[in-house]
Amino acid sequence: MAAINRQEIETLLQRYFEADTDVHEERRLKAYFNSGEIDPSFEVYRDFFALTHNDQSIHLSDAFERKLMNQIQ
């Protein structure tokens, strides 16, 4: 990943929390916050992006989806 500067992080964070980022931008944020080289002013976001990074490994079974859909209907 190319180095990312403070202004880029601020812009990406603003766009992220406005739900206006694309997948590539979200990957850049996650990579930045998992890099270990975080600007101290952004430390408050480290755990959040660590959690969202790990969420990708969670998969729900088809049975769960069927049960959920039955409850909704």
C-alpha positions in Angstrom: 0.0 0.0 0.0 1.3 3.4 -0.9 1.9 5.8 2.1 -1.2 7.7 3.0 -1.1 11.1 4.6 -3.1 12.7 7.4 -5.4 14.7 5.1 -6.3 11.5 3.0 -7.2 9.7 6.2 -9.4 12.6 7.4 -11.1 12.7 4.1 -11.6 8.9 3.9 -12.9 8.8 7.5 -15.4 11.5 6.8 -16.6 9.7 3.6 -16.7 6.4 5.5 -18.9 7.6 8.2 -21.2 9.3 5.7 -21.4 5.9 3.9 -19.9 7.4 0.8 -16.7 5.2 0.4 -16.2 2.5 -2.1 -14.7 -0.9 -1.4 -11.2 0.2 -2.4 -11.3 3.2 -0.1 -12.5 1.0 2.8 -9.7 -1.4 2.2 -7.2 1.5 2.3 -8.6 2.6 5.7 -8.6 -0.9 7.1 -5.0 -1.5 5.9 -3.9 1.8 7.4 -5.5 1.1 10.8 -4.0 -2.4 10.8 -0.5 -1.2 9.7 0.8 -0.3 13.2 1.8 3.2 12.0 -1.2 5.2 13.0 -1.1 9.0 13.5 -1.9 9.5 17.3 -4.9 11.7 16.4 -6.5 8.6 14.7 -5.9 6.1 17.5 -9.5 6.3 18.6 -10.5 4.5 15.3 -8.0 1.6 15.6 -10.3 -0.8 17.4 -13.3 0.0 15.2 -11.4 -0.9 12.0 -9.8 -3.9 13.6 -13.3 -5.2 14.4 -14.6 -4.4 10.9 -11.5 -6.1 9.5 -12.3 -9.3 11.4 -16.1 -9.3 10.5 -15.3 -10.5 7.0 -14.6 -14.0 8.3 -18.1 -14.4 9.7 -20.4 -16.5 7.6 -24.0 -17.3 8.3 -25.5 -20.6 7.4 -28.3 -21.0 4.9 -30.4 -22.4 7.7 -30.0 -19.1 9.6 -31.0 -17.1 6.5 -34.2 -19.3 6.1 -35.1 -18.9 9.8 -34.6 -15.1 9.5 -36.7 -14.8 6.4 -39.5 -16.9 8.0 -39.5 -14.5 11.0 -39.6 -11.4 8.7 -42.5 -12.7 6.6 
